[in-house]
């Protein structure tokens, strides 16, 4: 599978372009974002997941700001490639959640393969918005829950680490269509 999708922020002021490539070796997400959530920002991201759906590499850069480059071993151990140090606070995280994009919501949904009504709590490596960064720019631990409402189509996402909940709709490729009050899918035509 190779697809390109676009989202705008909920008010239609920002724009994101994401390229998704999935094959038997795993999945790649690469995108650029001109966002408005909290403040105006520009960002780029790259995410690589292995065939088991575990996040293995993440790069995020904010235009005129900070950047990060981390790797994971697929067993829940993370390493900061820029700071050349392990990140013990992320122990047990198999997924990444990048705050400026809905693209990374596909990772746990694909990996977990939940049946209707089934829920699972996960620990994700959350990459904060530019306005949320204080000090070093590294992902933080984020407890989350995904509940399958309609298999492969609708899930309830709960950010337990911030007391947030939203029902997300996914397309046939596994990418978010709309993320209420946050992102809307835009036609790529």
C-alpha positions in Angstrom: 0.0 0.0 0.0 1.2 3.5 -0.8 -1.1 6.4 -0.3 -1.0 10.2 0.3 -3.5 11.9 2.5 -4.1 15.5 3.7 -5.6 16.9 6.9 -6.4 20.4 7.9 -6.9 21.5 11.5 -10.5 21.6 12.6 -11.0 25.2 11.6 -9.4 24.7 8.2 -6.4 27.0 8.9 -3.5 24.5 8.9 -2.6 21.8 6.4 -0.8 18.5 6.6 0.5 16.2 3.8 1.3 12.6 4.8 2.7 9.8 2.7 2.1 6.2 4.0 3.9 3.2 2.7 3.1 -0.3 4.1 4.4 -3.7 3.0 5.5 -7.0 4.5 8.6 -5.3 6.1 6.5 -2.8 8.0 5.2 0.8 7.7 6.6 4.2 6.9 4.9 7.5 7.6 6.4 10.8 6.4 4.7 14.2 6.5 4.9 17.9 6.7 2.5 20.1 8.8 1.7 23.8 8.8 -0.2 23.9 12.0 -2.1 26.3 14.2 -2.9 24.2 17.4 -1.8 26.4 20.3 0.4 28.6 18.0 1.6 28.7 14.4 4.2 26.1 13.6 5.8 24.1 10.8 6.9 20.5 11.3 8.1 17.5 9.5 8.0 13.9 10.8 9.2 10.4 9.8 8.0 7.2 11.5 9.2 3.7 10.8 7.4 0.6 12.2 8.5 -3.0 11.8 6.4 -5.9 10.5 5.0 -6.5 14.0 3.7 -2.9 14.1 6.2 -1.8 16.7 7.6 1.7 16.2 11.3 1.5 15.5 12.4 5.0 14.5 11.0 8.5 14.9 12.2 11.9 13.6 10.4 15.2 14.3 11.6 18.7 13.5 9.9 22.0 14.2 10.9 24.8 11.7 13.1 27.2 13.6 12.8 25.1 16.7 13.8 21.8 18.2 14.2 18.4 16.6 14.4 14.8 17.9 15.6 11.5 16.5 14.8 8.4 18.6 14.9 4.7 18.0 13.2 1.8 19.7 14.2 -1.9 19.7 10.6 -3.2 19.3 10.7 -4.5 22.8 9.9 -1.2 24.6 13.4 0.2 24.9 14.1 3.7 23.5 17.3 5.5 22.6 17.9 9.2 21.9 20.1 9.4 18.8 20.8 13.1 19.2 21.7 13.0 22.9 23.2 9.5 22.5 21.5 8.1 25.6 18.8 5.6 26.5 15.4 7.0 27.5 14.3 4.8 30.5 11.1 6.9 31.0 9.7 5.3 27.8 10.3 1.7 28.9 7.4 -0.5 27.6 6.2 1.9 24.8 5.7 0.1 21.5 4.0 3.0 19.7 4.6 6.7 19.1 1.9 9.4 19.2 3.0 12.6 17.5 0.8 15.5 18.7 0.8 17.5 15.5 -0.6 14.6 13.3 -3.5 12.1 13.4 -1.3 9.7 11.2 0.3 8.0 14.2 -3.2 6.8 15.6 -3.1 4.2 12.9 -0.1 2.4 14.5 -1.7 1.0 17.6 -5.0 0.3 15.8 -3.1 -1.8 13.2 -0.9 -3.5 15.8 -3.7 -4.3 18.3 -6.2 -5.8 15.8 -9.1 -5.3 18.3 -12.5 -7.0 17.9 -15.7 -5.1 18.4 -16.2 -3.9 22.0 -12.6 -4.9 22.9 -10.4 -2.3 24.6 -6.7 -2.2 25.3 -4.5 0.2 27.3 -1.1 1.0 25.9 1.9 3.1 26.8 2.9 5.4 23.9 5.9 7.6 23.4 4.1 11.0 23.0 5.8 13.8 21.0 4.5 17.1 22.3 3.3 20.1 20.4 5.9 23.0 20.2 4.0 24.9 22.9 4.3 21.9 25.3 8.1 21.6 25.1 10.0 22.6 28.2 13.6 21.6 28.4 14.9 18.7 26.3 12.8 17.7 23.3 12.1 14.1 23.8 8.9 12.0 23.8 7.2 11.5 27.1 5.3 8.5 28.4 1.5 8.6 27.6 -0.9 6.1 28.9 -3.7 5.6 26.3 -6.7 3.3 25.7 -8.2 2.2 22.3 -11.7 0.7 22.2 -12.9 -0.9 18.9 -16.4 0.4 18.1 -16.6 -0.9 14.5 -13.6 -3.1 13.4 -11.2 -1.3 11.1 -13.5 1.7 10.9 -14.3 3.4 14.3 -12.4 3.5 17.6 -12.6 5.5 20.8 -9.2 6.9 21.6 -8.6 8.0 25.3 -5.5 9.9 26.2 -5.5 8.8 29.9 -2.4 10.9 30.5 -4.5 14.0 29.8 -8.1 13.0 30.4 -9.1 13.3 26.8 -11.4 11.2 24.6 -12.4 11.2 21.0 -14.1 8.8 18.5 -12.0 8.4 15.4 -13.0 7.2 12.0 -10.5 5.4 9.8 -10.4 4.8 6.1 -9.8 1.4 4.3 -6.1 2.0 4.5 -6.2 2.5 8.3 -5.6 6.2 8.3 -7.8 8.6 10.3 -10.5 10.4 8.4 -11.7 12.9 11.0 -10.4 13.5 14.5 -13.3 15.6 16.1 -12.3 19.1 17.1 -8.7 18.6 16.0 -8.2 17.4 12.4 -10.3 16.9 9.2 -9.5 14.9 6.1 -9.0 17.1 3.1 -9.4 15.8 -0.5 -6.0 15.3 -2.1 -7.4 16.2 -5.6 
